[in-house]
Amino acid sequence: MNQEESFDRKELIYALEEAIDTLSPRERVVIYLRYGWGVRVHTYDDIKLILGVTRQAIEQMEKRALEKLRRPSKSKKVRSIMEGMYG
């Protein structure tokens, strides 16, 4: 990986973290655990035990969080960086 790719990757990670930081604390935890951000990917059952809520509640939190992250105001910066990286 060259310096430009490394910079783009760091910029993308920063933009993703910035977008995720706008979520509620529980939504943030669900996204980090479900998608392995910095750790392994966890199942709904794993997260259920960690948060002490039902699987259905976790699925709803995940769905709500992903809908928020897809909003143009949240995804604009990430999309821009990715377009620059992958054309």
C-alpha positions in Angstrom: 0.0 0.0 0.0 1.5 3.4 -1.0 1.3 6.6 1.0 -1.7 7.9 -1.0 -3.7 4.7 -0.4 -2.8 4.8 3.3 -4.0 8.4 3.6 -7.2 7.6 1.7 -7.9 4.6 4.0 -7.3 6.6 7.1 -9.5 9.4 5.8 -12.3 6.8 5.1 -12.0 5.3 8.5 -12.2 8.8 10.1 -15.3 9.6 8.0 -17.0 6.3 9.0 -16.2 6.9 12.7 -17.6 10.4 12.4 -20.8 9.2 10.9 -21.2 6.3 13.5 -20.6 8.8 16.3 -23.9 10.5 15.4 -25.8 7.4 16.4 -27.2 6.7 19.8 -24.9 4.9 22.2 -26.7 1.6 21.8 -27.0 1.9 18.0 -23.2 2.6 17.9 -22.5 -0.5 20.0 -24.7 -2.7 17.8 -23.0 -1.4 14.6 -19.5 -1.9 16.1 -20.2 -5.4 17.3 -22.2 -6.6 14.3 -19.7 -5.4 11.7 -16.5 -6.2 13.6 -15.2 -2.6 13.9 -11.9 -3.2 15.7 -12.9 -6.6 17.0 -14.5 -9.7 15.7 -18.0 -9.8 14.2 -20.6 -10.7 16.8 -23.9 -12.6 16.3 -27.3 -11.3 17.4 -27.1 -13.8 20.2 -23.7 -12.5 21.4 -25.0 -8.9 21.4 -28.2 -10.0 23.1 -26.1 -11.2 26.1 -23.9 -8.1 26.1 -26.8 -5.6 26.0 -29.4 -7.7 27.9 -32.1 -7.1 25.2 -34.0 -9.3 22.8 -32.7 -10.3 19.4 -35.6 -8.4 17.9 -34.6 -5.2 19.7 -31.0 -5.6 18.4 -32.3 -6.1 14.8 -34.5 -3.0 15.1 -31.5 -1.0 16.5 -29.3 -2.2 13.6 -32.0 -1.4 11.0 -32.5 2.1 12.5 -28.8 2.8 12.7 -28.2 1.7 9.1 -31.1 3.8 7.9 -29.5 6.8 9.6 -26.1 6.1 8.2 -27.5 5.9 4.6 -29.0 9.4 4.9 -27.2 11.8 2.5 -26.1 14.0 5.3 -24.3 11.1 7.0 -23.0 9.3 3.9 -21.9 12.2 1.6 -18.3 12.4 3.0 -17.9 8.6 3.0 -19.2 8.2 -0.6 -17.0 11.1 -1.8 -13.9 9.4 -0.4 -14.8 6.0 -1.8 -15.4 7.5 -5.2 -11.9 9.1 -5.1 -10.4 5.7 -4.1 -12.3 3.4 -6.4 -13.5 5.8 -9.2 
